[in-house]
């Protein structure tokens, strides 16, 4: 029996298998509002047969967007637009859907990736950024404004308000984005955080804001909704955030009721030197999983069915997440199930495409059974 296709639970949330679709920014919103592209994008991913879909990084306030085209959930208009999308796509799939809540901090106000991704100045439609310290992300960029106590409270409360909106929308899970060099990661890393108050300096101090935000969100949403954290296990820069500190953070989060750790890496500094290769981040997930009891999601160049199966079977992670690989092959879980002798949930409209050699591929659970 395939371990990759065995069921799993994140708190009270039941997953049909151990495959998660990682959040992927689409840079296709207007004033934070989801649109038709999101219906197409999320609709196809919900038919993939994965166990969980996590919607892209969603800004909790306008200045927290990576680009002006980022998805947001800071007001009623954003909520209404996302509700229209979810109503259109969720009726066709039983897959649980989560959302990643985020603030870009000093990496906000950027051009979309296909336009180069560089910082966009206010004179060209950008805005002034905020961060733990007045340190620019890259050479030649203007420094962000260092957050004061009032600004930190505003952002914490914005995470809470967005989480409450997510619950109203019916999301099954909330992930807080503390990875890839965005604001919560900036507080963690000594490369971005040089504060001299209670939120800078020591490891405990640098973790404080992330834990404050987590506690506030966890307290504000029902216990049935798992709240987890995505983190970068290492900055890939000497003297930066590393896996030992990540273990300490995950231990602190676990004590607070964190439902899972989604383990990625990098993003806080252009000086990073990443050792790319198949499953290059899985070792970090494994280190964290061996140190804490909460579930761990591994991600990063996991694109082969047997590779994913081995990660789960060997106990290196509890779930595997795919992102770009799922864009390239939106039926990756179907194909993995066929190779591993497992089955997936698929809409009855597609049952006739089942290959003759894999007659047990599609499970008997019909869509609409939630």
N, C-alpha and C positions, 0 to 999 in steps of 0.2 A: 504493500500500500504506500502511495506517495505521501511523504510528510509535507511537501510543499502544498498539497491539496487537501490536507487535513484541516478541520475547523479550528478556530481559535477565538478567544474572548479578550477584549480590551475592557476590563471592568464588566459592566453589564451588557456591553455591545458585542453581539455575536457576529463573527466573520465566517464566511463559507470556506475560505482558504487563506493561505499566508502571503498572498500577493497584494501589495498596496500600490496604487498609482500615486507617485509623489507629486506635490504641487509644482505647477509649471506656469510661470507668468506668460500671459498672452499679449499684453500691451495692446489691448483692443477695446478698452472701456472708454466711455465719454463722460467726463466729470465724475469718474468713479463708478458709473452705472454700467452694468452688464448689458449686452445686446445680443443680436442674432448670432454673432460669431460664437458666443458662449453656448448657445443652444446646440450648434453644430459640434463644437469641440467636446463639451461635456456629454452630449448625447451619445457620441460614438464611443467615448471611454466607458460610459455606463453599460454598454453592450459587450464589453471586452471579456467578461468572465472573471475579472479580478475580485478580490475579497473586499477591497476598500478603495474609494476614490477620495483624495484630499484636494479640494479646490485651491487654486493658485493663491500666492501671497496677496492678501487683501488688506489694504491700508486702513488704519483706524482713524486717521485724520488726513486732510488734504496734503499737508506738508510732509507727510510720511510716505508719500508715493515715490517709488523709484523713478517713474516717468509720469508725465501728464496723462498717459493712457492706461495707468494701472487701475485695477479693480479696487473699489472702496466699499466700506460699510459704516460710514460715519453719519448718515442722515436718512430720513424717510425715503428720499428719492432713490438712494442706493439700495435700500432694503426692498423697495417695491420692484425695482428693475431685476434684482436677483431673484425675487419671488417668482416673477414671470418666467425666468429661465428654469428655475427648479420645478415649477409646476409643469412645464413643457416636457422635461426630460425624466423626472423621477418616476412618473407613472409607468414607464416602460422597462423598469429594472428594479429588482429587489436589493441592489447593492447599497450598503451604507455609504453615506457621503459626509465627509468632514470638511472643515475649512481652516486654512492657515491665516491667522491674524498677524499683521506685521507693521513695522514702522522702519523706514529706510535710514533714518538719521542722516549722517553726513553723506551717504550714498544716494540721497534723494536728488530730485531735480536733474535727472539725466535724460539724454536722448534715448530713443528706443534702440535696441541692439542693432537693427538693420540700418540705422543711421549713424552707427559708430559707438553709441553708448556713452559719449563723453558728457561731462557736466554741462548743463544748460544754464547760462547766466540769466538773471532776472530780465535783462534788457532784451533777451530773445525768447521770453515766455517762461523762464524758470522761476525759482523762488529761493529765498535764503534758507539754508539748512540748519538743523540743530544736532547736537551730539553731546556725549559726556564731557568732552574737552574741546577747546578751540584748536583742533589739529586737523588739517586737511587730509583727505584720503590719499591723494596723489600729488606729486610735485606739480606746482604751477596752478593748482586749484586754490580758490579763496578758502580760508578756514571757516568752519561752521560756527554758529553761536553756541557757547557752552550752556547747557541747561542749568537753570536755577531750580530751587525747590518747587516753586509754583509750576514751572514747565514740566517737571517730572510728575507732579501730581496730575496735571492735565493729561499727560500721555497715559499714565496708569489708568485714569478714569476713562480715557478713550478706548483702551483695550477692554475694559469692563463693559462699556456701552455697546461696543461692537459684538462682544460675546453674547450679550443679552439679545441683541438683534439676531444673531446666528441661531440662538435657541428658538426664537419666535419663528424663524424661517424653517425650522425643522431639521437643521443639521444634526447629525448623529454624534459628532466628535469635533473638538476644537484643538488645533495645534498652534502653539505660540512659536513664532519664528525668532529663534535666538542664534541663528547661523548666518553664514555667507557675508559677514561684515556689516550686517544691518544693525539697527540701534541697540537691541538687547545684546547682541554679540559685541558691539563696541564697548558697552559697559564691562563686559567680562574680560576683554583683552587689554593687557598693559600697553599694547601698541597704540590703542585708541583712547584709553582711559588713563589720564594723568591727574585726576582730581586729588585734592588734599583734604576732602571732607569724608564723611562716613560712607561714601560711595566710591572711593578710590583708594589705591594703595594695596592693602592686604587682599588676599584671596577672598576672605569673608566679605570685605567691603565691596569688592568688584562684583561679587555675586548678589549683593543685596538688592539691587533694583530689579534684576530678573526674578528673584524670589518674591519681592513685593508685588510685581505684576502677576506672577503666577498665583499667589495667595488671593489677591483681589478677584481675579477671574474665577478661580476655583470656588470661592465663597459666593460668587454672584450667579452661578448657573446650577441647575439641578444636579444632584449626585449621580443620576443615571447617565449624564453626559460626560464621557471621558475627556479629560484635559491633559494633553501631553506637550512636549517641547521638542523642537528640532534644534540641534546644536551642531556647531562645527567642533569636532573633537580636537583639532589642532589648527593653528594658523599657518603651519608650514614655514614659520619664520623663527629663527633663534631668539629667545627671550620673549616670545609671545605666548598665547594661550596654548595649552597642550593637553594630552590625554589624561595625565595625572590630575590636572585641575578639572577636567571634564568628569572624571569619576567622582570627585568631591562634589561637584555641582549636582550630578545625578543622585548621589546619596542624599543630599539636602532636599532635592525635589521629591524623591521617594517618600521621605518622612512627611512631606506635605500632601501626599495623596496623588502625585503625578501618575498618570495612567500609562505612559510610555516615553521612551527616549528615541528620537529619530536621528540617527548619527550620520552626519555629513562631515565636511571639513572645508577649511580655507575661506577666502573672501574678504578678509579684513585689511589686507595689505597687498599692494602691487609687488612687493618684494617676495611674495610667496614662491616657493619652489616645490611644486607638487610632483610626486613620483607616480605618474599615471600608469595604470595597467588594469587588467581584469580584476574586479572586486577590490580595488586599491584601498577602499575605506572599510572593508569588512573587518580587518584586524582591530580597528578602533571600536567598532560595535561589539566585537567579541570581548575585548578588555572590559568594556563597561558592563556587558551582560554578566561576566563572571564576578563583578564587584557588587552588583545590585540585584534585587529580586524583581523589579518591575520589567515589563516586556521591552525589548529593544528591536528597533527596525534598522536593518542594514540597507545602504543605498550606494550606488556609484559603480558604473560599468558592470552591472549584473545583467547579462543579456543572453545567457544560455540556460536552457531548462535544467540540464544536469548540474550545472554550477549552482543554480538557485536551490535545487533539491539538496545538494550536499551541504550548503550553508545551514539549512534548517535541520537536516538529519544529523549533522555533526554538532548541533547545539551552539553554533556561532552567533545566531540571532534567532528571534522568534518570528519575524516577518522579513521579507525582502521587498524593497520598493524599486520600481522602475519609473523613469521619466522620459528621457529622449528615446529610449528603446521602445517605449509604448507609443510615442508619436510615429516612429518609423513603422511599427507593426502593431496597430491597435487591436489585433486579435492574438497578441503574444500569449495570453493565458490559454486560449484554445489550442494553439500549437504546442505549448508546453504540456498540457494535459494529454494530448494525443501521444506525445513522445514518452510520457511517464505512465501511461495506462490509467489515467484518472479521468474525471469528467468535470464539466463546468455547467453553470446555468447559462442558457442562451434563449432568446425570444423564440417563440414557436414559428414566427415568420421566417426564421433562418434555419430551422431544423433540416430542411431538405438539402442543405449544403454539406451535411455530415458525410465525410468520406466513407466509402464502403469498408475500408480497413479499420475504421474506428467507430463502430456502431454504438458503442457505449459512451461516446464523447459527451453528448449533451445530456444533462441531468433531467429528471422528470419534473422539477420544480418550475412552475410556470411564473411568468412575470406577473406583477401585481400582488403577489403574496408577501405582504410586509409584516 
